[in-house]
Amino acid sequence: MKVPYLDLKAQYESIRGEIADAIQQVLDKTAFAGGPFVAQFEKEFAAFCGTRFSAGVGSGTDALWMALLGLGVSAGDEVITVPDTFIATAEAISWCGAKPVFVDVDPVTYNMDPSKIEAAITRKTKAIIPVHLFGQMADMDPILEIARKRKLFVIEDASQAHGAEYKGKKAGSIGDAGCFSFYPGKNLGAYGEAGAVVTNNEELDKKMRMLRDHGQAKKYYHSLIGWNARMDGIQGAVLSVKLRHLPAWTEGRRRNAAVYDELLKGVTEVTTPKEAAYAKHVYHIYAIRVPGRDRLIAALAEKDIHCGIHYPIPLHLLDSYKSLNLGKGSFPVAEKSAEEFVSLPMFPELSADQIGRVVEEIKRFAIAI
Ligand SMILES: Cc1ncc(COP(=O)(O)O)c(C=O)c1O
């Protein structure tokens, strides 16, 4: 039995008719760049997140960049984030001319460890970006408390956490801004590139809408130096269709995670993900930790079971961030987990039989080590 890491086709087949109708409407109206379908999705996504505003942009990377620029982060500033995330979190900081300052993560949730933040704050610190890794939110209360005390902005990188919750509040709705990626493989994925920033701050929303559209609020009256970071009309229409299904897909992911949890109980070589008491985890990624991770991935691949690694190298050890001069040992929790993470197949349509097959092979491997 083949078990893919992700199966976008299975999900597409289940909504094929709705998607065709939605795309046809965009074609009929030739509303290709921005326009009414993006505006409609923005309204729906803000309501879903429980925020007043949502601005559609070209990608999750754009979302982070527009939020940082919108809040005035610029050259000479520092922004605190984590090293175990996708590079885009740090790239967006760098493209504002600011410096990413990393703090280590919590060994259970793999999210920003709030107890490490104070020591990383300097006079140059402007903002904190917690990343809701794998679909579980960071511990936001202590992060917000520090931010309020030190007058720092909080930008949530919720790219992996559509619909995740912290004490009943939705991802993206707690900080000054919440940034989402709708990359096709995400829990809410476009059929191309797309992203959004949600916020309750009207002024910030207005500024980001200008920044994403070459700094103009009125055509050709450019009052800011912006960028082209608009969302396509087709993506807006596709995302509106898919948003209606997201709650059911999230339940599918949570059901599958529970099956993995149960079947992997007692496999002492494997550490399964833990849902924090404050959290509703949406399992964008179901990452286990296993010593000898590369051998396990190779053994599973031989049996046609396909896994991922998120992420093999923490950001501070990448060539692109060599200039920060942060060597091995700087962030021990992030470094150790990067060596052991294996992302198991996870998507709503994954069957219990497929999960059983994955676990059967993991157990076979565990006995052999
Ligand atoms: C945590 C995180 N931040 C940012 C991004 C960037 O999103 P995009 O690929 O849509 O630019 C991603 C997407 O992979 C992500 O996982």
PDBQT file of the ligand as one rigid body, heavy atoms in Angstrom, charges set to zero:
ROOT
HETATM    1  C1  LIG A 401       6.053  29.007   9.220  1.00  0.00    +0.000 C 
HETATM    2  C2  LIG A 401       5.991  29.548   7.820  1.00  0.00    +0.000 A 
HETATM    3  N1  LIG A 401       6.189  30.855   7.608  1.00  0.00    +0.000 NA
HETATM    4  C3  LIG A 401       6.129  31.395   6.385  1.00  0.00    +0.000 A 
HETATM    5  C4  LIG A 401       5.870  30.609   5.266  1.00  0.00    +0.000 A 
HETATM    6  C5  LIG A 401       5.917  31.248   3.914  1.00  0.00    +0.000 C 
HETATM    7  O1  LIG A 401       4.733  31.091   3.191  1.00  0.00    +0.000 OA
HETATM    8  P1  LIG A 401       4.745  31.110   1.588  1.00  0.00    +0.000 P 
HETATM    9  O2  LIG A 401       5.409  29.872   1.121  1.00  0.00    +0.000 OA
HETATM   10  O3  LIG A 401       3.282  31.157   1.236  1.00  0.00    +0.000 OA
HETATM   11  O4  LIG A 401       5.455  32.337   1.162  1.00  0.00    +0.000 OA
HETATM   12  C6  LIG A 401       5.635  29.243   5.439  1.00  0.00    +0.000 A 
HETATM   13  C7  LIG A 401       5.337  28.398   4.266  1.00  0.00    +0.000 C 
HETATM   14  O5  LIG A 401       5.916  27.402   4.002  1.00  0.00    +0.000 OA
HETATM   15  C8  LIG A 401       5.708  28.692   6.746  1.00  0.00    +0.000 A 
HETATM   16  O6  LIG A 401       5.517  27.387   6.958  1.00  0.00    +0.000 OA
ENDROOT
TORSDOF 0
